[in-house]
Amino acid sequence: MLEAMLQASEDLIVVVDRDYRVQFVNRTSDAAEAAASVIGQSIFTFTLGDSSDRLKTAIDAVFRTGERQTLEARARDLQGGVHDFRVHAAAIVANGTRTAVVITGEDITDLKRSESQLQRDQWVLRRLLEIQEKERQLISYEIHDGLAQYVASAIMHLEAAAHAHPDSRELTDGIRLVRAAAEEARRLIGGLRPPALDELGIVDAIESLVADARLEVPSITFEHRLPDDRLPPDVETTIFRIVQESLSNVRKHAAARKAEVQMIWQPEGIRVRVHDNGRGFDPSQVPTTRFGLEGIRQRCRLLGIEPTITSAPRKGTTVEVLLPVDASTG
């Protein structure tokens, strides 16, 4: 009956003696005779790479101490297929003596492949975000050092001309339009990547976002308590983009009268919170064409954290993120 139960197990079960030779295996393939061919062979005939050394260390530890051992190992089957296993090794005791070790292996090949694919996807996303930030930075500096300077010079010349010709409506209109162009250039720089983020730090950069949002939201408060030292660039960028996207949503969709931005250092990390008293929404009904909240989630996941996004119709919205201390002190 016991052997039938072992044969029915979805896990691989192997019993080895002190010479590391297989005494029992519940399955190796669909062919029953294949299992018989494994009996008497060294368990290391089937393990790959450093899995042999780690498995040997685990088996020796079980025989020596009787304590259960756990590890991951890679092995091949009789058809040459490679599998990853989560392995547990425990002692078989007879008459008070540890006579053999039973090894159970859970096949985690698909899980390892999924983890590997996820790591590759995260690496690609991280690289894309890094490239995007560098491009934004370059364009921002080009506008700031090029177009914005020319516009500022044009305003000075036009104002000098207007001083000499105070009754010229054309000059007055021209100055108004060029000043509007200067304001648009400033807005573009702030949206792309404000120089303050790189030159002065995250607090000044958030101040610029809050100042812009106050043009449409009557009351916005900004509270910050951070260490004196600058945060790592990727953390500052993540905070900036989270607040930028959150305030953008407030301005575009919330119809809010009040909003709060907080950036507080705590023993467990840096808490970033953006709250508004606007119309709110049902998080389960967000259109797939709206990428703002998903962008926040993906940026956070690259740092190994999850944002908390809380909202309901007519209840406002809160976006909150806790950046771990180790991530923030880089």
Residue pairs with C-beta under 8 A, 6 or more apart in sequence:
6 13
6 24
6 26
7 26
7 27
9 26
9 104
11 104
11 105
11 106
11 107
12 25
12 26
12 27
12 85
12 103
12 104
12 105
12 106
12 107
13 24
13 25
13 26
13 102
13 103
13 104
13 105
14 22
14 24
14 25
14 26
14 43
14 102
14 103
14 105
15 22
15 23
15 24
15 25
15 92
15 100
15 101
15 102
15 103
16 22
16 23
16 43
16 59
16 100
16 101
16 103
17 23
17 99
17 100
18 63
18 99
18 100
19 42
20 42
20 43
20 44
20 56
20 59
21 40
21 41
21 42
21 43
22 38
22 39
22 40
22 41
22 42
22 43
23 39
23 100
24 39
25 35
25 38
25 39
26 35
27 35
28 34
28 35
28 38
28 77
28 78
29 35
29 77
29 78
29 79
34 78
37 78
38 46
38 78
43 55
43 59
43 103
44 52
44 55
44 56
46 75
46 76
46 77
47 55
47 73
47 74
47 75
48 74
48 75
48 76
48 82
49 74
51 73
51 74
51 75
54 71
54 73
55 71
55 73
55 87
55 89
55 103
58 69
58 70
58 71
58 87
58 89
59 69
59 89
59 101
59 103
61 67
61 69
62 68
62 69
62 89
62 90
62 91
62 98
62 101
63 91
63 98
63 101
66 91
66 93
66 98
68 88
68 89
68 90
69 88
69 89
69 90
70 86
70 87
70 88
70 89
71 87
71 89
72 84
72 85
72 86
72 87
72 108
73 84
73 85
73 87
73 105
74 82
74 83
74 84
74 85
75 82
75 83
75 85
75 105
76 82
76 83
77 83
82 109
83 107
83 109
84 107
84 108
84 109
84 111
84 112
85 105
85 106
85 107
85 108
86 105
86 106
86 108
87 103
87 104
87 105
87 106
88 103
88 104
89 101
89 102
89 103
90 101
90 102
91 98
91 100
91 101
91 102
92 98
92 99
92 100
92 101
92 102
93 99
122 301
122 302
125 298
125 302
126 302
129 299
129 302
133 193
133 237
136 192
136 193
137 192
137 193
137 198
139 192
140 188
140 189
140 192
140 193
140 194
140 195
141 195
143 185
143 188
143 189
143 192
144 185
144 189
144 195
147 185
148 182
148 185
148 186
148 189
151 178
151 181
151 182
151 185
152 182
154 178
155 175
155 178
155 179
155 182
158 171
158 174
158 175
158 178
159 175
161 168
161 171
162 168
162 171
162 172
162 175
165 171
187 212
189 195
190 208
190 209
190 212
191 244
194 205
194 208
196 204
196 205
196 207
196 208
197 204
197 205
197 236
197 237
197 240
201 230
201 231
201 236
202 226
202 231
202 236
202 239
202 240
202 263
203 224
203 226
203 263
205 236
205 240
206 222
206 224
206 239
206 240
206 243
206 261
206 263
207 222
209 240
209 243
209 244
209 247
209 261
210 220
210 222
210 247
210 261
212 247
213 220
213 247
213 250
213 251
213 259
214 220
216 251
217 250
217 251
217 256
217 257
217 258
217 259
217 276
218 257
218 258
219 257
219 258
219 259
220 258
220 259
220 260
220 261
221 259
221 260
221 261
222 261
222 262
222 263
223 260
223 261
223 262
223 263
223 264
224 262
224 263
224 264
225 263
225 264
225 265
226 263
226 264
226 265
226 270
227 265
230 236
231 239
231 270
231 328
231 329
231 330
232 327
232 328
232 329
232 330
234 303
234 330
235 270
235 303
235 323
235 327
235 328
235 330
238 299
238 300
238 302
238 303
238 323
239 263
239 270
239 272
239 323
241 295
241 296
241 299
242 272
242 274
242 296
242 299
242 300
242 307
242 319
242 321
243 261
243 263
243 272
243 274
245 292
245 293
245 295
245 296
246 274
246 296
246 319
247 259
247 261
247 274
248 292
249 292
249 293
249 317
250 256
250 259
250 274
250 276
250 278
250 317
253 278
253 279
253 281
254 276
254 278
254 279
254 280
254 316
254 317
255 278
255 279
256 276
256 277
256 278
256 279
256 316
257 277
257 278
258 276
258 277
259 274
259 275
259 276
259 277
260 273
260 274
260 275
260 276
261 273
261 274
262 271
262 272
262 273
262 274
263 270
263 271
263 272
263 273
264 270
264 271
264 273
265 271
266 322
267 325
268 322
268 324
268 325
269 322
269 323
269 324
269 325
269 327
269 328
270 322
270 323
270 325
270 328
271 320
271 321
271 322
271 323
272 320
272 321
272 322
272 323
273 318
273 319
273 320
273 321
274 318
274 319
274 320
275 316
275 317
275 318
275 319
276 316
276 317
276 318
277 316
278 316
278 317
279 313
279 314
280 311
280 312
280 313
280 314
280 315
280 316
280 317
281 311
281 312
281 313
281 317
282 311
282 312
282 313
283 293
283 309
283 311
286 293
293 309
296 307
296 309
296 319
296 321
297 306
297 307
300 306
300 307
300 321
303 323
303 324
303 327
304 324
304 327
305 321
305 322
305 323
305 324
305 327
307 319
307 320
307 321
308 318
308 319
308 320
308 321
309 317
309 318
309 319
309 320
310 317
310 318
310 320
311 317
311 318
